[in-house]
Amino acid sequence: MFIKRSDYASAYLKIKEASVSGGCTVQLFVALDPDALCACKLLSTLLKGDFISHKIRPVSGYRDLEQANKTLLEQNEDIKFIILLNCGTMVDLNNYLVSMEDVSIYVIDSHRPHNLNNIYIENNIFVFDDGDIEEDMNKIHDAWYAFNSHELSDEENSDSSNEREEEVEDDNRSVESYSSSDYQARSRRRFSEETTQRRAEIKEKRKKRKEFASILSEYYEKGSWYGESITNILFAVASMLGREDNDMLWLAIVGLTCLEIHCQSSKKYFNRSYSLLKDEVNRLNPSPLENQIVGRAHGKTPHDQSIRLEDEFRFMLVRHWSLYDSMLHSAYVGSRLHIWSEEGRKRLHKLLAKMGLSLVECKQTYIHMNMDLKKTLKSSLKRFAPFYGLDDVIFHSFTRTYGFKCTLSASDVSYAISALLEMGNTGVLLQSKTVARSPDMTEEEYLEKFENAQNQEWLHNFYDAYDALDDVDSLERALKLAMHLQRAIVRTGITLLEKRAIKTLRSFRFGLINEGPDLKIFMHPLALTKMSLWIAEAINEQEREFGKLRHLPLVLAAFVEEKNRYLIVGTSTSAFTSNEDDDDDDGHGHNRFGVAFQEVANMTSATLQMDCFEASVIECQKSDLGVFLESLSFKTLL
């Protein structure tokens, strides 16, 4: 079943009512992505405020979810609610979670498409609707109910019914010698009419069932896309309860920004959410002059935690990096200036020179730049950036002040927590250390040991990022980590483009990361996805300059030596066009790689593993990569 937006508060109050008796009644399963992290923090704040005991368990994939569910819930009679954050809506949860009649399962997930069994079967599974189920899926709703109706399902037995009819005809013929000729004629005529009518009914049912099946297949085969930020959904819950505050508002802003910078936000949902959050910022953060609060610096006070609307540059971490490095490592600037080539870097230098900025000045940390130059930077960019294809270099965003310590933008925090999820506080990858392997250990045993160690590392990273959300010192340290990761992405991307290592196959482009100093970084799906987005945007912009408007999607693979597998990510071209063009009825542009990966898995003998909550991520045995790519090249990906 699904929960309408107007019923969010009622759904939460059921948790509160069930927790009166005490005990740990709520279990949270949280995907390892930035939006789920922010949503978990916000929901945990709500639960703590109501003194509701709960457990948080990050999960890395479907197998981990299934195992955690068995371990934590099978013998726990106190649990009354399971809440899934950014995981679960795309699969039939009855196949993954322990079924208990007195346990309600809440699914809050931005991944699409929904598994229709989760939202239409009346059981203990409740999917939070961001509006698309109620507003956009009426046709799907009617088709699902009709397809699964008892009346149409009877048609499946039509063949056996026809056989029985033929048997009756034989029986009739066998008794002809004992019947009068008149009776035989009437009987055959009546039976013939009934048979004809019955067959017509069966044919009509079969036609309708085929039509409904086609509608349902079309829904699933469109590929994967994204709905509203789940942190925004939970902020809506807090607002309905009258519990919203600045900390929750900031989490909602960061959650939305995370989707935006990772190309997972549709124009439809982003504009709607931005408008609502903008109103909340103005309401909860009145200007200092209205409050008659005047601090020592620009109205700030030592305890100022206010959120402000502010225009931002599409330069990565510009407040904390040098202007030059920020522009050089920005995907937006880099793709349009072609910074992977010497000519592209010269274009960047020319742009800075036209704005009156010397390279020496630009390579200083931004906070140490000349104040007059910083004041004129916005007007200079508006004047000169369009000549270099940087038409949208300035966009509306939010910042938060942390007293006199620092000011962070929403994108700063998004990059920081994303880096923590990938590498943790230490910035050292456990996978980069050799996982001990005894001589008598089989390949399967070593693989299991490595995957367990990898999952444990990712869980620690999750808790590091979770703690950093309310610790500005940890966030500032994580900014350095984000810079390190972005340098690795740009460095690797430039290498692939310079070597012309991105090959064009029948229906997609393909790139392979087999070696290099940064190979270990791309063992994390989130890092490899960022790398894929950077390369895809660079190639698409290059083609757009030559007038090509239809681009091929990109498949990027990174070798994981310990597993003897390739981690593979499929990036759709619509990841970039959806924010510029009008969205379709389903919001964000569709990525068909998940569907294609599943089809390849079903039709080949290649050893593949689809365990990630992102449908466009898959693992392939090293020896099967050629077979996998050959089969994939015949699939429709656009």
N, C-alpha and C positions, 0 to 999 in steps of 0.2 A: 504494500500500500504506500501512498505518498502523503506527505504533510504539506498543506498549503501554507503560503507565507503568513496568512492571517491566523494560522493555528500554531505558529512557532512557540509562542509563550505557553500555550496549553500543554504542548509536548514537554517543555522543560518543567512545568509545574508537576507533571506526573512523576518525574524523577524525584522532585523534592518531596512529594507525598509518600513515595515508596521508601524514602530514606529516613523516615521518622523513627523507625524501630532501631536505627543504628546499624553498625557493621559497614563493611565496604561493599556498597551496592552497585557501584558503577565501574566499568572497565573500559578504558579508552585504548583503541588501537589506532596508531598514528603513522601515516606514510612519512617517508624521509624526504620531504620537500619543504621549501620555505613557507608556502601558504599554509600547509598542514601544521607546521611548527607554530606559526602565529595563532592559528585557530585553536590549537591545543592550549597555548598560554592563556588565551582569552576565556575559553571554556573552563579551564582549571580555576581561574580567578572567580568566575561565577559560582562554581561548585564550592570553593573554599568559603566564599561569602555566605553561603547557606549551610555551612558546616556539613557538607556531604562528602563522606570519605570516598576516595576514588583511586584507582591505579592507572598509571600511564605506561603503555608498552609500545615503543616504536617497532614498526614491522617493515622489513626490507622488500617483501614480495609475497606472493600468494602462498608459497610453501611455508614461509615464516609465519604468516597469519594463521594458517591451518594448525601449525604446530603450537603456536602460542595459545590459540584458542583451546586446544586439547589440554595443554599443561595447566593453564590458569583457571579454566572454567569447569572442567568435567567433575571435579570434586569440591567445587565451591558453591554451596547453596545460598550464600549471601547475595551473590551477584543477581541483580534484577534488570540491569540495563547494560548493553554493549553499545558503544558509540564508535563508529568507524569514521575517521577523518581522512579524506582524500584517498580512500581505498574502498573497493567492494561493489560499487554501483554497476560496473561493467560485466560482472559475472553473477551467476545464480548462487546466492550466498548459502542456500541450503546444501550446496556441495562442499562448502568450506567451513562452516561454523556448526558447532554442536547444537542440535535442535533441542531446546527446552521450552516447554509450554509457558512457564512463568517468567521467561526472560525476553524482554523487548530489545530489538536491534534497531538502533538509529543510524542511518547512513547519511553522512554529510560529505558530498563528494562533487568536485567540479569536473571530473572526467565524464566524457560522453562517448558513445551512446549508453543510456541506461539499459540494463538487462530488464526486459519487460516483465519477467516473472516477479522481480523485486517490487515493482510499483503497482502491479495490477492484481496479483494473487492476495487474497485476504488471509494474512497470517501474522506472525509477530515481527515482520520486517517493515520498517517505516523509512522511506526515503524523503529527505527534506527537498522540497521543490523550490527552485529559484525563480519559477514562473514558466519555464519552458514546458513542463508536463501539462499544467492547467491551460496554458494559453496556446501552445503551438503543436500539441500532440493529440488533438481530438480525433483526427483521422486514424492515427496509429492505435488509439484507444479503442475505437469502434472495430478496427480490423482484428485486433488481438482478441477481444471478447467474442467476436463472431467466429473467428478461426478456432477458438477453444470451446465453442458452445457444444452442448450435447447433441443438438440437432444436426450440425454439420459433421461432427465426429462420427455419426452413424454411417456416413457415406463410406468410411473406410471399410466397412463390412459389405459394401455393395457387391463385390465380386463373389463372395460366398453366397449372397442372396440370389445372384443370377444363377449360380450353380444349383441352388435348391429349386429355383423355378424350372430349370431344365429337367430336374429329377421328377418334379410334379407332372410335367408334360409327358415324360416317359411312362409314369404311372397311369396317366389318363389313357394313353394309347394301349396299355396292357389290359385294360378292362373294357375296351371297345366292344369286344365280342359279347359282353354281358349287358350292354346298354342299347337302348333304342337309338336308331339313327338320328331322330329329332333331338333327343336329349344330348347326344354327342355334339351336334352342331351348335346348339345353344351354349353348351359348356365350353367348347373351344372358343367361340366368339367372345363370351364373357371373360374367359381367362386371357385371351389375346388383348382385349381392351385394358384389363388391369395391368398386364405385363408392360404394355406400351406406356401407360401412364406412370407406372413405377420407374421404368427406365428413363423417362423424361425428367422425373423428379431427381433421380440420381445424377443425371447429366447436369442439371441445373445446379445442384449442390456442389458437384465436382468443380464446375466453372466458378462458382462463388468462392469456394475454398482456395482455388488457385489464385484468384484475384487478391484475396486477403493475404495469402502466403507471399505474393509478390510485393505487397505493400510492406509487410514486415521484413522481408529480405532486403528491400531497398533501404529501409531505415538502418539496418545493421551494416550493410555493405557500403554505405557512404563513407565509412572510415571513422576515425576518432576526432574529437574536438573538445572544447572546454566551455563550461558554463561560468557562473559567477564565482568569484573568490569566496571560499568557504569561511574565511575570516570575516568577510562582510556579512555573510549569512548569520554568523554567531553574534556579530555586533548588532544586527537587527533584533536578535533575541534579547540581548541586553537592553536595547532601547525600549522594546515592548514591555519589559519588566521594570523600566524606570531605573536601571542600574548602570547606564552608560557613564563613562568618565573619560578623562583625557588619555589615560593609559590604554584603555580599550580602543579608543578612537585611533590612537597611534598604531596599534597592532593592526587594525582594519586597513589603515592607509598603507602600511608596510606590506601586508598580505596582497593588496591590490597591485602595488608597485612590483612585487615579485613576479606576478603573472605577466605584467607589462614588459619587464626587461628580459624575460625568458620567452617572449613571443607566444604566450598562452592566453592572452586577453583579447577578446573580441571588441570591436568598436562599440557594439550594442551594449555590452555589459560594462565596459570601462566608462563610457560617457554617463551612463545611469548612476554607477557607483560614485564616480568623481563628483557629480552634482550633489548627491546626498551627503558625501563626506565634507564637501566644501561648506555646505550649510551647517553641518555639525561643528566644524572648526570655528566658524564665525560665532556660533552660539556659545560654545564652551570656552572660547578664547577671546573675550572682548579686548579691544585695543587698550594699551596702558593709559592713554589719555582719558578714555571714557571712565576708567576705574580710578583715575587720578593717582596712578602709581608711577613714580619717576625714579628709576634706578640710576646707577652711576654710569652705565654705558648703554646708550640707545634704549633707555627704558627698561633694561634688564635688572634683575635682582639676583643675589646669590642662589636663591632657590627657584628661579624661574624655570618652569618646565613647559612653557607655552608652545603651541603648534601654530605655525603661520602659513598662509598661502604665499608662494613665492615662485617666480619664474626661474627655471633651471636651464642650464646648458646640457646638451646631449654629449657631454664629455664625462668620462667615467671618473668618479671620485675626485673631481676637480678641486675641492676645498682642501684635500689632503695630499695631493700629488702636485707635480709641477704642471703648468698649463700645457706644456709641450707633450709630456708623457700622457696626460689625460686625453688629449686629442689624438695622439698617435695610437693609443690602445683602445679608443672608442670604436665599437663596431660600426656605428653610424658614420663617423668621419672617415674611418679607415676604408670602408667599402666604397665610398664616393670619391675619395682622393686616390685610391689604389696605392695605399702606403706600402704594399708588399713589393713595389718596384721602386727603383731609384728615381724615376720620373715622378712617381706619386709622392715621394717624400719631398721632392723639390717643390711640388705644388703646395704642400703644407707650408713650406718655408716662405713661399711667395705670398700666401694668404696672410701669414703672420706679419710679413714685411709691409703689406698694404695696410694693415691695421695699425702700423706704427710700433710694432713689438719686435725687439731684437731677440735673437735666439738665446743670448745670455740671460736676458730678463725672463724669457719664457721657461727656461730650464731651472729656474729657482722654484723652491716650494711656493705654492700659490699664495699662502698667507704672508710671504716675505716680498711679494711683488710690489712694485710702486703703486701706492694707493690711487693716484690719479689715473693710471693705466687700467686698474681694475674697475674704476667708476665708468670709464668710457668703453669698456669691453663689450657691453651689451649693444650699445649703439653702433659700434664698429662692426660687430658680427651681423647685425641687421643690414648694414650697408654693403658689406663685401662678401659675406658667406653665400648668398644666392648665385654669385658668379661661378662658384665652385660646386654647384649642385646641393648646397646645404640649406635648403629652403626652410626646413623645420628644425633648425638647430636650437631653437628656444621653445620650451614647452611649459605648461602649467604643472606645478607640483606642490609639495609641502615640505616644510622643514620643522625641526624641533630644537629648541634651545635647552641646553643643560647647564643652567646657571652661567657663571663666567667661564666654565670649563671649555665648552665647544658647542658648535651647532652642527647637527647632522641632517642631511636630507633623507627623504624616504628611500631614495635609490642607494644612498650610502649604506643604510642599515640592511637593505635587501642584499647588496653585494657581500656585506660582512657576514650575515648569517648563512648565506649560500656557501661561502668559503669555509665556514666552520663545519657545515654539514659534510663537506667534501674532505676536509683535512683535520678538523678538530683544533683545539687550542694550541697544541704543540707544533702544528704545521708539519709533522713528520708522519708519513704514511707507514702504517704497520706492514702493509703489503710489500713495501720496499725492502723490508728486512726479510731474510730467508726464514720461512716457516720450517722448523726442524722436521726432518724426515728420517725415520729410522730405517735401517737396511731391510728389515722384514715387512715394511709397510707396503701394501698394494696401492695401485693407482687410485682406486676408489676410496681407500682409507685416507690417503693423502689429500685428495680432492675435498673430502668431507671435512678434514681438519682445517684446510685452508679456508673453505667457505665459512666455517664456524668462526674462525679468527677474523675474517673479513666482516662478517655480520656484527661481531662484538665491537669491532672498531667503529663501525657506522653507528651503532647504538651509543657508544661513548661520545661520538661527534654530535649526535642529536642532543644529548644532555648538555654538552658544552654550548651549543647554539641556544638551547632553551634558557640556560642561565644567563647568557649574554644579553637577552632581550631586555632585562631590567638592570644591566650593569654596563654603564657607559664606558668604563675603563676597558672591559673585555671587548666591547664593540670597536673601540679605537685600535686595540691591538689586532683585531680581526681585519681591519682595513688594510694593514700591511700584508696580511695573508691573501686578501682579495687581489691586491696588486701583483703579488707573486704568481697567482693563478692566471691572471689576465696576461701577464708577460709570457707565460708558457703557452697560452692559447694563441696569441699573436705570433710568437716565435715559430710555433709548429705550423700554423696556417701559412705564414710567409714561405716556409720551407717547402710545403706541399705545392703551393702555387708557383714558386720559382722553378721547381723541378718538373712542373707540368705533370704532377703525380695524380691529378684528378682526371680519371678516364671517363669517356662517354660511352655508355652501353646502350642497348636498345631502347629502354624506357626510363633510364635514370643515369645519374653520374655516380661514380664510385671512387672513394679515396681510402687508402690503407695506411694506418700508422703502425709500423712494424718494429721500429727502433727509435732511438733518440733519448736524450737526457730527461725528457718529460713524459716518457711512455707510461710510467707508473701512475701519473696523475689521471690519465684517461681510462683507468680501470673503474672509475666511478661513473655511473650512467649520467649524472648531472653534469659532470665536467665534459664528458664526450658530447653531450647534447649541445653545450655552449660552443664547443669547437665546431661542431657541424653547422650550427646557426651562423657562426662567423664566416666560415668558408662559403656557405650557400648564399649569404647576403652579398659577399664580395663578388661572386661569379654573376649573380643576378643583376647587380648594378652595372657590372662591366658589359653584360649583354644588352641591358636597357639603353646604354649610350649608343649602341649600334642599331637601335630600333627594334630589337627583338623583345616582344611582349610576353611570349609564352616560354616559360623556363622549365627545365627538367628538375625533378626532385633529386635529392642527394642521399646516398647511402655511405656512411662513414664507419669503418671498422678499426678497432684497436686490439692488438694482440695481448692476451693475458697469459703470460708464460706459465704461471703456476697451474693454471687450469688447462693449458694447451687448447684454449678456445679463443675465438674472437668475440668481443663485445661489439654489437652492431646497432647503430641508430639510424633511423630513416627520417629525413627532414623534408617536409612538404613545402612547395613554393608558396602556398597560401599563408604560411606563417608570417610572411612579410606583407603580402598584399592586403590581408584582412584589416590591417589598421589604417590603410589608406583608402580602400574602396568600401562601398556599401556592403554590409554583411548580408548573407542569405538568411533564410528563416531560422537556421540553427545557430546563428552567431558566428563563431570563429571558423575559419576555413578548415576543411576536412583533410585529415592525413590518412591516406588509404594504406599505409605500410602495415598497420596491424592486421588488416584483413588479408593483405597479400602474404604476410609472413605465415599466417595460419593456413592459407591455401597451399603454400609451399611445403609446410610441415606435413600436411595431409597427403600430398601427392608424391613426395620423395622419401628416400630412405635416409636422408641427412639427419645427423644427430643435432637437434635444435632444442633450445630451452626458452620458453616464454614465461618468465616468472615475475617480470617487473610490472608494476601498476601502470606504467606507461606502455600502451599497446605497441608503440613504434620502437621498442627496445627488445632485442633478442640476442641470445648467445648461440654460436655455431662452432662445432668441433672444427679444429684447424684443417683436418683432411677433407672435410665436407664443404669448405667454402666455395670451391669452384662449382659444385653441383647446385649449391644454394643460389649463387648469383645467376647461373644459367637459367634456373627455373624462375627466379624472380624477374628476370628481364622480359619474360613473356606476360607479366601481369599488368593490368591497367592501374596506373598509379596517379593519374591526373583526373 
